[in-house]
Amino acid sequence: MVDQTPGTVVLTGGTSGIGAAAAQRIATAARRLIVHGPQPHSAVLPLLDELRNAGRAEVVYAPADFDRLDDVVALARQVANLTDQVDVLINNAGRPGAESRQRSADGYEATLQTNYLAAVLLTERLLPLIPETGRVVHVSSATHLSAHLDLDDLQFERGYQPAAAYARSKLALVAHAVRQSRHYRPGIVSVHPGVVETRLLHAMFAVQGENAAYGAANVIHAAQDPSVPSGAYLDEKRVAEPAGQVRKASFRDHLHQRTMALLGPWLDDSSARPDPA
């Protein structure tokens, strides 16, 4: 991607929607594509055959349920067993905000966990494998521009709303990219892929959108264009200003501190897992 001929690309949420469309394009260019999805291997065999026939890439499927952070750790271990270098990590897996507030298997608000905590955890676990020339892409959403994330209520226990839960999780992703771009390499960016016809879109919004290939092209651009600066938020293919809250260093730092506290047991293999709250 970044070097135009990547060795290994890890793509989460690659079995449907924008992710599946992106996988089709990546399979024609990368040497290895590790596709993540929540389904068992048997359920995605037709897609895997299609990807393997699409191009040169060695295609490996890695199932994981992001409702369980242990699964994210297992996914990172599987990737590490397959390769000693990840050239591009695309954190595309996502879920809509549930109609009523739900908790994950780990006790966290489910939308925040799937869309944000799992992406951050996977990034942190894979970071030793990503070279300075590599890139991390967080697939976010323009909905983050209208969100406000209360750091004293990360779990959205007060005034829960489905669309707001989704937007808050995407705001957190953008903030993570901006902060971490100042603290480590490789390059890390976030991207709004456009308003795209997916099940996720229709689960929350009564609008029409572009086809999945359109969104995939914007995600691929974020992954491969060397002119995109680390920390950038892309509105489709254009570098744009993120939400005002994201632009505050104090907010980014405090969010990071609280995120690391939530993820601590899964960042340190020696720690015991907490009981769900």
SULMOWO-V45211 format. One record per pair of residues at least 4 apart in sequence whose C-alpha atoms are under 8 Angstrom apart, sorted by the first residue. I is the first residue (numbers start at 1). GAP is how many residues later the second one is. If there is no record, write none. Layout:
[[I:GAP] [I:GAP]]
This chain:
[[1:4] [1:5] [1:28] [1:29] [1:86] [1:87] [1:219] [1:222] [1:223] [1:224] [2:4] [2:85] [2:86] [2:131] [2:132] [2:133] [2:221] [2:222] [2:223] [2:224] [3:130] [3:221] [3:223] [4:25] [4:220] [5:24] [5:25] [5:26] [6:23] [6:24] [6:25] [6:81] [6:82] [7:23] [7:24] [7:25] [7:78] [7:79] [7:80] [8:22] [8:23] [8:24] [8:25] [8:26] [8:75] [8:77] [8:78] [8:79] [8:80] [9:17] [9:21] [9:23] [9:24] [9:25] [9:77] [9:78] [9:79] [9:80] [9:81] [10:23] [10:24] [10:25] [10:26] [10:76] [10:78] [10:79] [10:80] [11:8] [11:12] [11:22] [11:23] [11:24] [11:25] [11:78] [11:79] [11:80] [11:81] [12:7] [12:23] [12:24] [12:25] [12:78] [12:79] [12:80] [12:81] [13:6] [13:7] [13:22] [13:23] [13:24] [13:25] [13:78] [13:79] [13:80] [13:81] [14:4] [14:5] [14:6] [14:7] [14:8] [14:9] [14:21] [14:22] [14:23] [14:78] [14:79] [15:4] [15:5] [15:20] [15:21] [15:22] [15:29] [15:32] [16:4] [16:5] [17:4] [17:180] [17:181] [17:182] [17:195] [18:4] [18:178] [18:180] [18:194] [18:195] [18:197] [18:198] [19:4] [19:73] [19:74] [19:197] [20:4] [21:4] [21:191] [21:192] [21:195] [22:4] [22:191] [22:194] [22:195] [22:197] [22:198] [23:4] [23:10] [23:12] [23:28] [24:4] [24:27] [24:30] [25:4] [26:4] [26:7] [26:31] [27:4] [27:5] [27:6] [27:24] [27:25] [27:27] [27:28] [27:29] [27:30] [27:31] [27:32] [28:26] [28:27] [28:28] [28:29] [29:26] [29:27] [29:28] [30:26] [30:27] [31:25] [31:26] [31:27] [32:25] [32:26] [32:27] [32:28] [33:24] [33:25] [33:26] [33:27] [34:25] [34:26] [34:27] [34:28] [34:45] [35:24] [35:25] [35:26] [35:27] [36:25] [36:26] [36:27] [36:28] [37:24] [37:25] [37:26] [37:27] [37:28] [37:56] [38:25] [38:26] [38:27] [38:28] [39:4] [39:5] [39:24] [39:25] [40:4] [40:23] [41:4] [41:20] [41:21] [41:22] [44:4] [45:4] [46:4] [47:4] [48:4] [48:11] [48:13] [49:4] [50:4] [51:4] [51:8] [52:4] [52:5] [52:6] [52:7] [62:13] [62:16] [63:12] [64:7] [64:8] [64:10] [64:11] [65:4] [65:6] [65:7] [66:5] [66:6] [66:47] [66:48] [66:52] [67:37] [67:38] [67:39] [67:43] [67:46] [67:47] [68:4] [68:36] [68:37] [68:38] [69:4] [69:37] [69:49] [69:197] [70:4] [70:196] [71:4] [72:4] [72:46] [72:49] [72:50] [73:4] [73:48] [73:49] [73:52] [73:193] [74:4] [75:4] [75:47] [76:4] [76:46] [76:49] [76:50] [77:4] [78:4] [79:4] [80:4] [80:46] [80:49] [84:45] [85:44] [85:45] [85:46] [86:40] [86:43] [86:44] [86:45] [86:48] [87:43] [87:44] [87:46] [87:47] [87:48] [88:42] [88:46] [88:47] [88:48] [88:49] [88:135] [89:34] [89:46] [89:47] [89:48] [90:46] [90:47] [90:48] [90:49] [90:133] [91:28] [91:45] [91:46] [91:47] [91:48] [92:46] [92:47] [93:21] [93:22] [93:26] [94:20] [94:21] [95:16] [95:19] [95:20] [95:71] [95:105] [96:15] [96:66] [96:67] [96:70] [96:104] [96:105] [96:107] [96:108] [97:14] [97:64] [97:65] [97:66] [97:67] [97:68] [97:69] [97:107] [98:4] [98:13] [98:64] [99:62] [99:63] [100:60] [100:61] [100:62] [101:8] [101:9] [101:55] [101:56] [101:59] [101:60] [101:61] [102:7] [102:8] [102:9] [103:4] [103:5] [103:6] [103:7] [104:4] [104:5] [104:6] [104:9] [105:171] [106:168] [106:169] [106:170] [106:171] [107:168] [107:169] [107:170] [108:4] [108:5] [108:47] [108:168] [108:169] [109:4] [109:46] [109:47] [110:4] [111:4] [111:5] [111:54] [111:55] [111:58] [112:4] [112:5] [112:43] [112:53] [112:54] [112:56] [112:57] [113:4] [113:5] [114:4] [114:5] [115:4] [115:51] [115:54] [115:55] [115:58] [116:4] [116:53] [116:54] [116:56] [116:57] [117:4] [117:142] [117:146] [118:4] [119:4] [119:19] [120:4] [120:56] [121:4] [121:142] [121:145] [121:146] [122:4] [123:4] [123:13] [124:143] [125:142] [126:4] [130:4] [130:5] [130:56] [131:54] [131:55] [132:53] [132:54] [132:55] [133:53] [133:54] [134:52] [134:53] [135:51] [135:52] [135:53] [135:54] [135:88] [136:50] [136:51] [136:52] [136:53] [136:87] [137:51] [137:52] [137:53] [137:54] [137:82] [137:85] [137:86] [138:35] [138:36] [138:39] [138:50] [138:51] [138:52] [138:53] [139:51] [139:52] [139:53] [139:54] [139:80] [140:4] [140:30] [140:31] [140:33] [140:34] [140:50] [140:51] [140:52] [140:53] [141:26] [141:29] [141:30] [141:50] [141:51] [141:52] [141:53] [142:50] [142:52] [142:93] [143:4] [143:24] [143:27] [144:23] [144:24] [144:25] [144:26] [144:27] [144:99] [145:26] [145:97] [145:98] [145:99] [146:21] [146:97] [147:17] [147:20] [147:21] [147:24] [148:20] [148:23] [148:97] [149:4] [149:5] [149:19] [149:22] [149:23] [150:4] [151:103] [151:104] [153:4] [153:5] [156:4] [156:9] [160:4] [160:5] [161:4] [162:4] [162:42] [163:4] [163:41] [164:4] [165:4] [166:4] [167:4] [168:4] [169:4] [170:4] [171:4] [171:72] [171:75] [172:4] [172:83] [173:4] [173:17] [174:4] [174:15] [174:16] [174:59] [174:68] [174:72] [175:4] [175:71] [175:72] [175:77] [176:4] [176:76] [176:80] [177:4] [177:11] [177:12] [177:13] [177:54] [177:55] [178:4] [178:10] [178:11] [178:52] [178:53] [178:54] [178:68] [178:74] [179:4] [179:52] [179:70] [179:73] [179:74] [180:4] [180:8] [180:51] [181:4] [181:5] [181:6] [181:7] [181:8] [181:49] [181:50] [182:49] [187:42] [187:43] [187:44] [188:42] [188:43] [188:44] [189:33] [189:40] [189:41] [189:42] [189:43] [189:44] [189:45] [190:32] [190:41] [190:42] [190:43] [190:44] [191:27] [191:28] [191:31] [191:42] [191:43] [191:44] [191:45] [192:26] [192:41] [192:42] [192:43] [192:44] [193:21] [193:22] [193:23] [193:25] [193:26] [193:42] [193:43] [194:16] [194:20] [194:21] [194:24] [194:41] [194:42] [195:6] [195:13] [195:14] [195:15] [195:20] [196:5] [196:12] [196:13] [196:14] [196:15] [196:16] [196:18] [196:19] [197:4] [197:5] [197:11] [197:12] [197:13] [197:14] [197:15] [198:4] [198:14] [199:4] [200:4] [201:4] [201:6] [202:4] [202:5] [210:4] [210:5] [211:4] [212:4] [213:4] [214:4] [215:4] [215:21] [216:4] [217:4] [218:4] [218:18] [218:19] [219:4] [219:17] [220:4] [221:4] [221:16] [222:6] [222:12] [222:15] [228:4] [228:11] [232:7] [232:8] [233:6] [233:7] [233:8] [233:9] [234:4] [234:5] [234:6] [235:4] [235:5] [242:4] [242:5] [243:4] [244:4] [245:6] [246:5] [246:6] [247:5] [248:4] [249:4] [250:4] [251:4] [252:4] [253:4] [254:4] [255:4] [256:4] [257:4] [258:4] [259:4] [260:4] [263:4] [264:4] [264:7] [265:4] [265:5] [265:6] [265:7] [265:8] [265:9] [266:5] [266:7]]
